[in-house]
Amino acid sequence: MSSRNVQDVRYPPEVLCYADLTTVGAAETQIKKHSLFTPRLIRLLSLSGQDITNLSLRVDADTRSDFLNLAAEALAADSLGSLESSLDLATRVDILALRSLTLKAAVSGGTPNYQSWHTLMVENPSVASKLLYTRRKSDLFTLKTEDFELIDKYNMNAQFDAGMLHKQTLASLYSKLYGEAIDVVVISKKQTVTGGTEVQVGSDIVAGPGKKLVLVEIGVTQGTAGNGTILRVDRDDQEDMLALETSCLPNINYSVPVYLPALDSFKVYLATTNTVNNFLVRYKYVVAPLTVLDKVKWEGAPGIRLTDEEDAIASAFDLPGIIKAGLPISPSGGLNGNY
């Protein structure tokens, strides 16, 4: 069992987590391959793995083989000696892929039950992001006629030159979300689960009319490898949107950041092959208004429909064009701030 494929993203941008056990053979072994997500793009944001002697973690991005080739021992090094596990420390990166992203491991002689986790963002490519890479002499994107029309309409080259446009960060995404939050809620539970069963952690989290939910953090007791203890998250009608092998995650003292919107509900479950006692689970979610801006961004997704009044608001503020262009929007509707 693993988290759903990136093709199942509904409300981009979304940040997903993958945590899986892998038997690494004597030859290079694939941990996880993400593909078939065009026209969306993905960014690898963080990765973490056990500090096995002489093991290397490798990343292929599109045609760039071994774009990263990292010694696991060096990744896990902690000069303060404060980590309970090498999995508590994630290396932050920002690796863009348009067609495929593959994580691999290699170690002489192989190793069973190799523990690792990584997070990635799935997003729609905007004209601003394509222009940014083109200005950096990258050949990742080819600008089309309609892209140039938006570049000219919003004077985007001048905005880049002036420093008004720049690479958007995940921090700004969280900042905007918390700024509009109705509630920020933490659920923290101690669970005993009999082998071969699962329990729901907390009750159903329901959005309610005119609202959206966003799951932003998860934390668990670090399970025992091979014990088969899985944290599952169902989003709306999508089961197992996240399905995480708990032995591969950080200890409960650390949280894994995710960004998983829902329009209807979340349900969180703990399933196990072998009985676990007093197992700790923590997660944080945000309740926020479902705005016209959200509906324009997520047009075509299940449950998304603009009323005539909302369509008039979107047109008045040119939201479809601004969102396609990828420009930041201020609360007053101007081209400032983050969205």
VOBA-1610 file (N, C-alpha, C; in pm, whole numbers, padded with zeros to 5 digits, always signed):
BEGIN
Met+00085-00119+00000Met+00000+00000+00000Met+00088+00124+00000Ser+00051+00221-00086Ser+00129+00344-00095Ser+00034+00459-00125Ser+00081+00582-00106Ser+00000+00699-00139Ser-00038+00696-00286Arg-00149+00761-00317Arg-00197+00761-00455Arg-00097+00827-00550Asn-00112+00791-00678Asn-00026+00849-00780Asn-00056+00997-00801Val+00040+01068-00855Val+00025+01212-00873Val-00089+01246-00970Gln-00129+01150-01054Gln-00240+01176-01146Gln-00371+01200-01071Asp-00378+01157-00945Asp-00502+01170-00868Asp-00517+01304-00797Val-00421+01393-00816Val-00431+01529-00759Val-00550+01601-00823Arg-00633+01664-00738Arg-00752+01734-00786Arg-00742+01885-00772Tyr-00678+01931-00665Tyr-00684+02072-00628Tyr-00542+02129-00619Pro-00472+02141-00732Pro-00333+02186-00725Pro-00323+02332-00682Pro-00210+02370-00617Pro-00098+02280-00586Pro-00127+02192-00465Glu-00082+02067-00471Glu-00091+01975-00358Glu+00049+01924-00326Val+00076+01904-00197Val+00202+01845-00153Val+00171+01709-00093Leu+00223+01604-00156Leu+00200+01467-00115Leu+00325+01410-00049Cys+00305+01310+00036Cys+00417+01240+00100Cys+00412+01094+00060Tyr+00529+01035+00039Tyr+00543+00893+00009Tyr+00642+00834+00108Ala+00603+00726+00175Ala+00689+00660+00273Ala+00671+00510+00255Asp+00773+00444+00200Asp+00761+00303+00163Asp+00888+00227+00201Leu+00868+00101+00238Leu+00981+00009+00258Leu+01023-00047+00123Thr+01154-00058+00101Thr+01206-00109-00025Thr+01318-00209+00003Thr+01311-00325-00059Thr+01423-00418-00053Thr+01523-00379-00162Val+01636-00327-00120Val+01738-00281-00214Val+01830-00397-00246Gly+01837-00434-00372Gly+01921-00546-00413Gly+02065-00504-00434Ala+02145-00599-00481Ala+02286-00569-00507Ala+02301-00467-00620Ala+02204-00468-00712Ala+02203-00369-00820Ala+02117-00250-00779Glu+02125-00143-00854Glu+02044-00025-00828Glu+01896-00063-00827Thr+01822-00012-00727Thr+01682-00049-00708Thr+01594+00075-00706Gln+01481+00067-00776Gln+01386+00178-00778Gln+01306+00182-00650Ile+01304+00299-00585Ile+01221+00320-00466Ile+01082+00366-00508Lys+01075+00465-00595Lys+00946+00517-00641Lys+00965+00590-00772Lys+00872+00565-00866Lys+00873+00639-00993Lys+00741+00712-01007His+00750+00842-01035His+00632+00925-01061His+00634+00961-01210Ser+00524+00933-01279Ser+00521+00959-01424Ser+00376+00980-01468Leu+00360+01010-01597Leu+00229+01027-01660Leu+00145+01135-01593Phe+00210+01246-01556Phe+00138+01354-01490Phe+00122+01477-01578Thr+00169+01473-01703Thr+00151+01583-01797Thr+00001+01610-01814Pro-00045+01737-01818Pro+00030+01861-01836Pro+00078+01924-01705Arg+00053+01860-01591Arg+00103+01915-01466Arg+00252+01889-01454Leu+00314+01955-01357Leu+00455+01930-01328Leu+00469+01898-01180Ile+00579+01837-01144Ile+00604+01806-01004Ile+00741+01860-00963Arg+00750+01888-00832Arg+00877+01931-00773Arg+00907+01841-00654Leu+01021+01779-00653Leu+01067+01707-00535Leu+01110+01812-00434Leu+01049+01809-00314Leu+01075+01911-00212Leu+01169+01863-00102Ser+01158+01736-00064Ser+01242+01685+00044Ser+01255+01534+00031Leu+01365+01480+00084Leu+01381+01336+00088Leu+01465+01299+00209Ser+01441+01178+00260Ser+01509+01130+00379Ser+01520+00979+00371Gly+01628+00925+00426Gly+01646+00780+00424Gly+01738+00734+00535Gln+01734+00603+00562Gln+01823+00546+00663Gln+01969+00569+00625Asp+02053+00584+00728Asp+02195+00608+00705Asp+02270+00474+00697Ile+02238+00397+00594Ile+02305+00269+00569Ile+02445+00295+00513Thr+02544+00227+00566Thr+02682+00246+00521Thr+02695+00221+00371Asn+02752+00317+00301Asn+02782+00309+00158Asn+02658+00308+00069Leu+02541+00334+00125Leu+02421+00340+00041Leu+02409+00479-00021Ser+02372+00484-00146Ser+02350+00612-00214Ser+02205+00623-00257Leu+02149+00742-00237Leu+02017+00776-00287Leu+02034+00855-00416Arg+01960+00816-00518Arg+01975+00879-00649Arg+01840+00925-00701Val+01843+01034-00779Val+01720+01089-00835Val+01741+01114-00984Asp+01650+01058-01064Asp+01643+01090-01207Asp+01528+01188-01227Ala+01552+01296-01302Ala+01448+01393-01333Ala+01439+01407-01485Asp+01330+01358-01542Asp+01314+01355-01687Asp+01432+01281-01750Thr+01507+01344-01838Thr+01620+01277-01904Thr+01751+01291-01826Arg+01746+01356-01712Arg+01867+01382-01634Arg+01890+01266-01537Ser+01965+01166-01581Ser+01992+01048-01498Ser+02089+01082-01387Asp+02062+01030-01266Asp+02144+01057-01148Asp+02166+01207-01129Phe+02058+01283-01145Phe+02065+01427-01124Phe+02111+01457-00981Leu+02067+01372-00888Leu+02123+01371-00753Leu+02181+01234-00727Asn+02296+01232-00661Asn+02359+01105-00620Asn+02418+01132-00481Leu+02345+01091-00378Leu+02371+01136-00242Leu+02410+01020-00151Ala+02515+01039-00074Ala+02555+00940+00026Ala+02458+00949+00144Ala+02386+00840+00173Ala+02286+00843+00280Ala+02347+00879+00414Glu+02468+00835+00440Glu+02533+00866+00568Glu+02556+01016+00585Ala+02591+01084+00477Ala+02616+01228+00484Ala+02485+01305+00500Leu+02379+01256+00437Leu+02249+01321+00451Leu+02201+01320+00595Ala+02229+01210+00665Ala+02176+01192+00799Ala+02266+01249+00908Ala+02383+01299+00870Ala+02477+01349+00971Ala+02414+01461+01052Asp+02427+01454+01185Asp+02371+01555+01273Asp+02475+01591+01379Ser+02533+01707+01365Ser+02644+01743+01453Ser+02603+01756+01598Leu+02474+01786+01623Leu+02428+01802+01760Leu+02392+01669+01826Gly+02380+01566+01746Gly+02346+01435+01799Gly+02209+01430+01862Ser+02117+01518+01817Ser+01986+01528+01881Ser+01879+01442+01815Leu+01908+01385+01699Leu+01808+01308+01628Leu+01796+01168+01685Glu+01671+01121+01698Glu+01649+00984+01742Glu+01669+00887+01628Ser+01652+00933+01506Ser+01662+00849+01387Ser+01707+00934+01270Ser+01780+00874+01176Ser+01820+00948+01056Ser+01698+00992+00976Leu+01585+00923+00993Leu+01463+00959+00921Leu+01400+01088+00974Asp+01447+01135+01091Asp+01395+01260+01146Asp+01441+01382+01068Leu+01546+01364+00990Leu+01606+01476+00916Leu+01575+01461+00768Ala+01513+01561+00708Ala+01487+01562+00564Ala+01577+01663+00496Thr+01630+01625+00383Thr+01708+01717+00302Thr+01614+01792+00208Arg+01616+01924+00216Arg+01529+02005+00132Arg+01593+02029-00004Val+01516+02007-00107Val+01562+02029-00244Val+01448+02097-00320Asp+01470+02125-00446Asp+01364+02177-00534Asp+01400+02133-00675Ile+01353+02013-00711Ile+01389+01953-00839Ile+01262+01940-00923Leu+01263+02006-01037Leu+01148+02013-01125Leu+01151+01897-01224Ala+01034+01837-01248Ala+01021+01733-01350Ala+00891+01755-01427Leu+00898+01739-01558Leu+00782+01758-01643Leu+00721+01627-01689Arg+00801+01520-01692Arg+00753+01391-01745Arg+00770+01276-01647Ser+00882+01271-01576Ser+00901+01161-01482Ser+01005+01200-01376Leu+00988+01141-01259Leu+01082+01160-01148Leu+01097+01025-01081Thr+01222+00978-01069Thr+01247+00845-01014Thr+01347+00854-00900Leu+01312+00794-00786Leu+01404+00783-00672Leu+01457+00640-00667Lys+01588+00628-00647Lys+01653+00497-00650Lys+01751+00487-00533Ala+01791+00364-00505Ala+01893+00340-00402Ala+01989+00233-00452Ala+02112+00240-00407Ala+02212+00139-00443Ala+02308+00121-00326Val+02342-00006-00297Val+02438-00037-00193Val+02497-00174-00222Ser+02624-00188-00203Ser+02691-00315-00226Ser+02632-00423-00135Gly+02591-00533-00194Gly+02536-00644-00117Gly+02388-00634-00089Gly+02328-00515-00112Gly+02186-00496-00090Gly+02149-00484+00057Thr+02024-00450+00083Thr+01972-00440+00221Thr+01821-00455+00217Pro+01762-00531+00312Pro+01616-00547+00315Pro+01550-00431+00389Asn+01422-00409+00361Asn+01341-00313+00435Asn+01407-00176+00451Tyr+01455-00123+00338Tyr+01515+00010+00345Tyr+01405+00113+00364Gln+01423+00202+00464Gln+01321+00301+00500Gln+01356+00438+00442Ser+01259+00498+00374Ser+01279+00633+00320Ser+01144+00701+00304Trp+01148+00834+00300Trp+01028+00911+00270Trp+01064+01034+00190His+00970+01084+00113His+00993+01206+00037His+00860+01279+00017Thr+00868+01410-00009Thr+00751+01490-00039Thr+00769+01556-00175Leu+00659+01577-00243Leu+00665+01647-00371Leu+00540+01731-00391Met+00556+01838-00465Met+00446+01927-00498Met+00400+01898-00640Val+00269+01890-00658Val+00209+01875-00790Val+00136+02005-00822Glu+00167+02065-00935Glu+00109+02195-00967Glu+00083+02207-01116Asn+00000+02304-01152Asn-00021+02338-01293Asn+00088+02435-01336Pro+00151+02411-01450Pro+00254+02508-01495Pro+00188+02638-01538Ser+00238+02748-01485Ser+00185+02879-01522Ser+00277+02944-01625Val+00226+03046-01689Val+00309+03120-01785Val+00427+03184-01713Ala+00406+03234-01591Ala+00515+03296-01515Ala+00626+03197-01486Ser+00591+03074-01448Ser+00695+02975-01419Ser+00769+02934-01545Lys+00696+02923-01656Lys+00763+02889-01782Lys+00856+03002-01827Leu+00811+03125-01808Leu+00895+03239-01845Leu+01019+03247-01757Leu+01002+03217-01627Leu+01116+03220-01536Leu+01226+03127-01583Tyr+01191+03004-01618Tyr+01293+02908-01662Tyr+01350+02946-01799Thr+01265+03003-01885Thr+01315+03046-02016Thr+01417+03158-02000Arg+01391+03251-01908Arg+01485+03360-01883Arg+01617+03309-01825Arg+01613+03193-01760Arg+01734+03132-01706Arg+01804+03042-01808Lys+01764+03054-01934Lys+01824+02979-02045Lys+01798+02829-02035Ser+01687+02794-01970Ser+01650+02653-01960Ser+01566+02614-02081Asp+01581+02489-02125Asp+01501+02439-02237Asp+01388+02348-02190Leu+01352+02359-02062Leu+01246+02273-02008Leu+01110+02305-02069Phe+01086+02433-02098Phe+00955+02475-02147Phe+00969+02540-02284Thr+00863+02527-02364Thr+00850+02599-02489Thr+00730+02692-02479Leu+00754+02821-02488Leu+00647+02918-02479Leu+00565+02919-02608Lys+00431+02924-02593Lys+00340+02923-02706Lys+00286+03063-02732Thr+00214+03078-02843Thr+00160+03208-02881Thr+00073+03267-02771Glu-00016+03182-02711Glu-00103+03232-02606Glu-00025+03271-02480Asp+00093+03207-02460Asp+00178+03245-02347Asp+00235+03385-02368Phe+00283+03411-02489Phe+00339+03543-02518Phe+00233+03652-02507Glu+00108+03619-02541Glu+00000+03718-02528Glu-00019+03759-02382Leu-00013+03663-02291Leu-00027+03694-02149Leu+00098+03765-02095Ile+00215+03727-02145Ile+00339+03794-02104Ile+00333+03942-02139Asp+00284+03972-02258Asp+00272+04112-02300Asp+00159+04183-02225Lys+00048+04115-02206Lys-00068+04175-02140Lys-00033+04224-02000Tyr+00043+04144-01927Tyr+00075+04177-01787Tyr+00218+04230-01770Asn+00285+04257-01884Asn+00420+04316-01879Asn+00511+04235-01787Met+00511+04104-01806Met+00576+04013-01712Met+00729+04021-01715Asn+00788+04043-01832Asn+00935+04057-01836Asn+00981+04175-01752Ala+00908+04285-01760Ala+00944+04402-01680Ala+00925+04374-01531Gln+00822+04297-01497Gln+00800+04263-01357Gln+00914+04176-01302Phe+00965+04084-01385Phe+01081+04005-01343Phe+01203+04095-01327Asp+01225+04185-01424Asp+01341+04275-01417Asp+01336+04362-01292Ala+01216+04403-01253Ala+01200+04491-01137Ala+01207+04415-01005Gly+01204+04283-01012Gly+01205+04203-00889Gly+01067+04185-00829Met+00963+04227-00902Met+00826+04212-00852Met+00777+04069-00867Leu+00829+03999-00965Leu+00799+03857-00984Leu+00923+03777-00951His+00902+03666-00881His+01014+03580-00846His+00958+03441-00816Lys+01044+03349-00788Lys+01002+03212-00766Lys+00916+03202-00639Gln+00796+03151-00655Gln+00707+03138-00540Gln+00756+03025-00449Thr+00744+03044-00320Thr+00793+02944-00224Thr+00677+02878-00153Leu+00703+02759-00102Leu+00601+02687-00026Leu+00563+02765+00099Ala+00659+02837+00156Ala+00630+02916+00276Ala+00521+03019+00249Ser+00523+03081+00132Ser+00422+03181+00100Ser+00285+03116+00086Leu+00283+02993+00035Leu+00157+02919+00022Leu+00095+02897+00159Tyr+00176+02849+00255Tyr+00126+02828+00390Tyr+00085+02960+00454Ser+00164+03065+00435Ser+00135+03194+00496Ser+00000+03246+00452Lys-00029+03236+00323Lys-00158+03282+00272Lys-00270+03199+00331Leu-00253+03068+00339Leu-00357+02981+00392Leu-00390+03017+00536Tyr-00287+03031+00620Tyr-00312+03063+00760Tyr-00372+03203+00775Gly-00337+03293+00684Gly-00392+03427+00690Gly-00542+03431+00670Glu-00596+03337+00593Glu-00740+03336+00566Glu-00813+03230+00649Ala-00742+03163+00739Ala-00799+03050+00813Ala-00915+03093+00902Ile-01018+03008+00905Ile-01125+03021+01003Ile-01083+02950+01132Asp-01029+02829+01117Asp-00979+02751+01230Asp-00852+02678+01188Val-00758+02663+01282Val-00641+02576+01266Val-00650+02473+01379Val-00663+02346+01342Val-00698+02243+01439Val-00592+02133+01442Val-00555+02090+01562Val-00463+01978+01580Val-00539+01862+01645Ile-00526+01744+01587Ile-00581+01621+01644Ile-00464+01536+01692Ser-00467+01494+01817Ser-00358+01414+01874Ser-00419+01298+01952Lys-00384+01174+01912Lys-00446+01056+01971Lys-00343+00950+02005Lys-00376+00867+02106Lys-00299+00749+02141Lys-00385+00627+02107Gln-00337+00542+02017Gln-00419+00434+01964Gln-00361+00296+01996Thr-00449+00202+02028Thr-00415+00060+02033Thr-00494-00010+01924Val-00423-00081+01836Val-00487-00142+01720Val-00450-00290+01715Thr-00551-00375+01707Thr-00530-00519+01699Thr-00481-00557+01560Gly-00388-00653+01556Gly-00333-00697+01428Gly-00441-00739+01330Gly-00425-00696+01203Gly-00521-00731+01100Gly-00643-00641+01095Thr-00641-00531+01172Thr-00755-00438+01173Thr-00704-00295+01154Glu-00800-00202+01151Glu-00767-00060+01149Glu-00867+00016+01233Val-00826+00134+01281Val-00915+00221+01357Val-00909+00360+01297Gln-01019+00433+01310Gln-01020+00571+01267Gln-00961+00659+01376Val-00871+00748+01335Val-00804+00837+01430Val-00881+00968+01434Gly-00962+00987+01539Gly-01050+01102+01544Gly-01176+01075+01462Ser-01263+01171+01456Ser-01388+01158+01381Ser-01370+01211+01239Asp-01476+01199+01158Asp-01472+01257+01025Asp-01451+01409+01037Ile-01362+01463+00953Ile-01340+01607+00947Ile-01420+01659+00828Val-01524+01738+00854Val-01618+01781+00750Val-01602+01930+00725Ala-01597+01968+00597Ala-01574+02109+00562Ala-01693+02198+00594Gly-01811+02159+00551Gly-01928+02244+00567Gly-01945+02337+00448Pro-02064+02392+00428Pro-02093+02476+00312Pro-02001+02597+00303Gly-01950+02623+00182Gly-01869+02742+00158Gly-01730+02737+00216Lys-01685+02619+00258Lys-01553+02607+00320Lys-01470+02499+00251Lys-01341+02507+00275Lys-01249+02402+00232Lys-01164+02360+00351Leu-01112+02239+00344Leu-01017+02188+00443Leu-00882+02173+00376Val-00775+02191+00452Val-00641+02161+00402Val-00563+02089+00512Leu-00524+01966+00485Leu-00436+01893+00576Leu-00294+01944+00555Val-00226+01987+00664Val-00096+02052+00648Val+00019+01983+00721Glu-00011+01895+00820Glu+00098+01828+00892Glu+00050+01691+00939Ile+00145+01596+00945Ile+00118+01467+01006Ile+00240+01427+01090Gly+00216+01355+01198Gly+00323+01304+01283Gly+00278+01173+01346Val+00369+01078+01364Val+00335+00947+01419Val+00450+00893+01504Thr+00416+00795+01587Thr+00521+00712+01645Thr+00592+00641+01531Gln+00724+00641+01533Gln+00797+00571+01426Gln+00780+00420+01447Gly+00708+00356+01357Gly+00678+00214+01369Gly+00800+00126+01348Thr+00781-00003+01370Thr+00887-00102+01350Thr+00881-00155+01208Ala+00994-00156+01139Ala+00998-00204+01000Ala+00947-00347+00994Gly+00857-00372+00902Gly+00802-00505+00886Gly+00679-00530+00970Asn+00642-00435+01055Asn+00525-00453+01141Asn+00394-00424+01065Gly+00407-00356+00950Gly+00290-00330+00867Gly+00193-00231+00925Thr+00245-00125+00988Thr+00158-00023+01048Thr+00152+00097+00953Ile+00032+00122+00901Ile+00012+00219+00793Ile-00082+00330+00840Leu-00044+00455+00814Leu-00133+00569+00835Leu-00200+00601+00701Arg-00333+00599+00701Arg-00409+00625+00578Arg-00491+00753+00591Val-00502+00827+00481Val-00587+00945+00476Val-00677+00936+00353Asp-00810+00939+00377Asp-00907+00948+00268Asp-00948+01093+00253Arg-00951+01140+00129Arg-00991+01279+00100Arg-01116+01275+00010Asp-01225+01338+00055Asp-01351+01336-00021Asp-01385+01191-00056Asp-01401+01159-00186Asp-01431+01021-00223Asp-01306+00944-00267Gln-01188+00998-00240Gln-01062+00934-00281Gln-00999+00864-00160Glu-01007+00731-00158Glu-00946+00655-00050Glu-00795+00649-00068Asp-00723+00639+00043Asp-00577+00623+00042Asp-00507+00732-00037Met-00554+00856-00023Met-00482+00966-00087Met-00340+00972-00031Leu-00328+00947+00099Leu-00199+00921+00161Leu-00206+00783+00225Ala-00103+00703+00205Ala-00091+00572+00271Ala+00057+00555+00302Leu+00093+00573+00430Leu+00232+00590+00469Leu+00276+00479+00564Glu+00384+00412+00529Glu+00446+00312+00617Glu+00512+00387+00733Thr+00457+00369+00853Thr+00500+00453+00966Thr+00645+00430+01006Ser+00701+00313+00975Ser+00841+00289+01010Ser+00935+00374+00926Cys+00882+00432+00817Cys+00965+00514+00728Cys+00955+00663+00758Leu+00868+00700+00853Leu+00846+00841+00884Leu+00931+00885+01003Pro+00943+01016+01024Pro+01015+01065+01141Pro+00943+01026+01271Asn+01016+01037+01381Asn+00957+01013+01512Asn+00851+01118+01541Ile+00763+01092+01637Ile+00651+01179+01670Ile+00694+01321+01705Asn+00820+01342+01746Asn+00869+01477+01778Asn+00879+01566+01654Tyr+00869+01506+01535Tyr+00884+01581+01410Tyr+00758+01563+01326Ser+00723+01664+01251Ser+00606+01660+01163Ser+00649+01660+01018Val+00573+01590+00935Val+00594+01592+00791Val+00496+01692+00730Pro+00545+01792+00657Pro+00454+01890+00595Pro+00388+01832+00470Val+00257+01849+00460Val+00184+01814+00339Val+00092+01932+00306Tyr+00023+01925+00195Tyr-00073+02029+00158Tyr-00180+01960+00074Leu-00288+01919+00142Leu-00389+01835+00078Leu-00527+01897+00099Pro-00577+01973+00001Pro-00710+02033+00015Pro-00821+01928+00000Ala-00935+01958+00060Ala-01056+01877+00047Ala-01176+01970+00049Leu-01278+01935-00029Leu-01400+02015-00032Leu-01509+01955+00054Asp-01499+01826+00082Asp-01603+01756+00158Asp-01552+01714+00295Ser-01454+01621+00299Ser-01414+01567+00429Ser-01279+01499+00421Phe-01219+01479+00539Phe-01103+01394+00561Phe-01140+01283+00659Lys-01079+01167+00639Lys-01085+01059+00738Lys-00944+01003+00751Val-00897+00987+00874Val-00762+00938+00900Val-00772+00804+00973Tyr-00696+00705+00926Tyr-00702+00571+00982Tyr-00561+00521+01015Leu-00554+00433+01114Leu-00430+00361+01144Leu-00459+00212+01127Ala-00389+00149+01033Ala-00407+00006+01005Ala-00277-00066+01037Thr-00287-00191+01083Thr-00165-00264+01118Thr-00181-00413+01095Thr-00074-00477+01054Thr-00070-00622+01039Thr-00051-00688+01175Asn+00034-00628+01259Asn+00060-00678+01394Asn+00014-00577+01497Thr-00034-00624+01609Thr-00091-00537+01713Thr+00009-00431+01759Val-00041-00307+01773Val+00039-00198+01829Val-00036-00138+01947Asn+00037-00097+02049Asn-00021-00039+02170Asn+00029+00104+02190Asn-00060+00190+02234Asn-00025+00329+02267Asn+00052+00397+02153Phe+00003+00378+02033Phe+00066+00433+01914Phe+00018+00577+01897Leu+00110+00671+01885Leu+00077+00813+01880Leu+00058+00861+01735Val-00049+00937+01715Val-00078+00996+01584Val-00119+01142+01606Arg-00064+01230+01523Arg-00096+01372+01531Arg-00112+01427+01389Tyr-00214+01508+01369Tyr-00225+01576+01240Tyr-00290+01712+01259Lys-00258+01802+01167Lys-00308+01940+01173Lys-00379+01971+01042Tyr-00493+02039+01055Tyr-00564+02082+00935Tyr-00617+02223+00954Val-00646+02288+00843Val-00696+02425+00841Val-00834+02426+00777Val-00925+02502+00837Val-01056+02530+00778Val-01052+02672+00725Ala-01086+02689+00597Ala-01078+02822+00535Ala-01193+02838+00437Pro-01226+02963+00400Pro-01334+02985+00304Pro-01299+02925+00167Leu-01400+02870+00100Leu-01386+02829-00040Leu-01421+02951-00124Thr-01319+03011-00185Thr-01336+03140-00252Thr-01360+03124-00402Val-01399+03233-00464Val-01411+03236-00610Val-01275+03205-00673Leu-01170+03256-00613Leu-01035+03229-00662Leu-01007+03079-00663Asp-01043+03009-00553Asp-01026+02864-00549Asp-01102+02797-00664Lys-01226+02838-00684Lys-01309+02773-00785Lys-01254+02794-00925Val-01198+02912-00950Val-01137+02936-01081Val-01012+02850-01098Lys-00929+02841-00994Lys-00807+02759-01001Lys-00840+02612-01024Trp-00948+02565-00961Trp-00980+02422-00962Trp-01095+02388-01056Glu-01122+02476-01151Glu-01232+02454-01244Glu-01219+02317-01312Gly-01329+02244-01317Gly-01329+02111-01377Gly-01317+01999-01277Ala-01273+02029-01153Ala-01263+01927-01049Ala-01402+01893-00996Pro-01422+01771-00945Pro-01553+01734-00890Pro-01596+01831-00779Gly-01722+01874-00786Gly-01776+01962-00683Gly-01748+02109-00705Ile-01678+02143-00813Ile-01645+02283-00841Ile-01737+02338-00951Arg-01813+02440-00917Arg-01900+02505-01015Arg-01919+02651-00975Leu-01896+02739-01070Leu-01915+02882-01046Leu-02062+02919-01068Thr-02121+02992-00974Thr-02254+03048-00996Thr-02241+03167-01091Asp-02353+03216-01140Asp-02348+03332-01230Asp-02285+03452-01159Glu-02319+03470-01031Glu-02262+03582-00955Glu-02112+03565-00938Glu-02066+03443-00908Glu-01923+03418-00893Glu-01849+03435-01025Asp-01913+03394-01134Asp-01851+03410-01266Asp-01833+03559-01298Ala-01930+03641-01258Ala-01919+03785-01280Ala-01804+03844-01198Ile-01789+03797-01073Ile-01677+03843-00988Ile-01544+03803-01051Ala-01534+03678-01098Ala-01409+03631-01159Ala-01374+03716-01281Ser-01473+03749-01361Ser-01448+03831-01481Ser-01409+03973-01444Ala-01472+04027-01340Ala-01443+04166-01300Ala-01299+04182-01256Phe-01243+04080-01192Phe-01105+04087-01146Phe-01008+04013-01238Asp-01055+03970-01355Asp-00970+03902-01453Asp-00900+03780-01392Leu-00970+03707-01305Leu-00907+03595-01234Leu-00861+03483-01328Pro-00940+03443-01431Pro-00891+03335-01517Pro-00758+03367-01585Gly-00743+03489-01635Gly-00619+03527-01701Gly-00503+03537-01605Ile-00528+03597-01488Ile-00422+03614-01389Ile-00374+03478-01337Ile-00467+03386-01313Ile-00430+03253-01263Ile-00352+03176-01369Lys-00397+03180-01495Lys-00323+03113-01602Lys-00184+03172-01616Ala-00174+03303-01599Ala-00043+03368-01607Ala+00045+03330-01489Gly-00017+03298-01376Gly+00061+03261-01257Gly+00105+03382-01177Leu+00028+03490-01183Leu+00066+03611-01112Leu+00008+03613-00972Pro+00082+03668-00874Pro+00030+03678-00737Pro-00081+03780-00728Ile-00176+03753-00638Ile-00295+03836-00626Ile-00308+03885-00484Ser-00336+04013-00467Ser-00357+04069-00334Ser-00503+04052-00295Pro-00535+04065-00164Pro-00675+04057-00123Pro-00765+04158-00192Ser-00711+04271-00237Ser-00791+04371-00301Ser-00807+04346-00451Gly-00741+04240-00500Gly-00757+04206-00641Gly-00643+04256-00728Gly-00548+04328-00674Gly-00434+04376-00752Gly-00330+04267-00769Leu-00229+04298-00849Leu-00126+04200-00878Leu-00013+04210-00775Asn-00044+04175-00649Asn+00055+04173-00542Asn+00020+04059-00449Gly+00114+04024-00361Gly+00086+03921-00262Gly+00098+03782-00320Asn+00046+03683-00248Asn+00052+03544-00290Asn-00086+03483-00287Tyr-00104+03378-00367Tyr-00233+03311-00365Tyr-00212+03162-00364
//
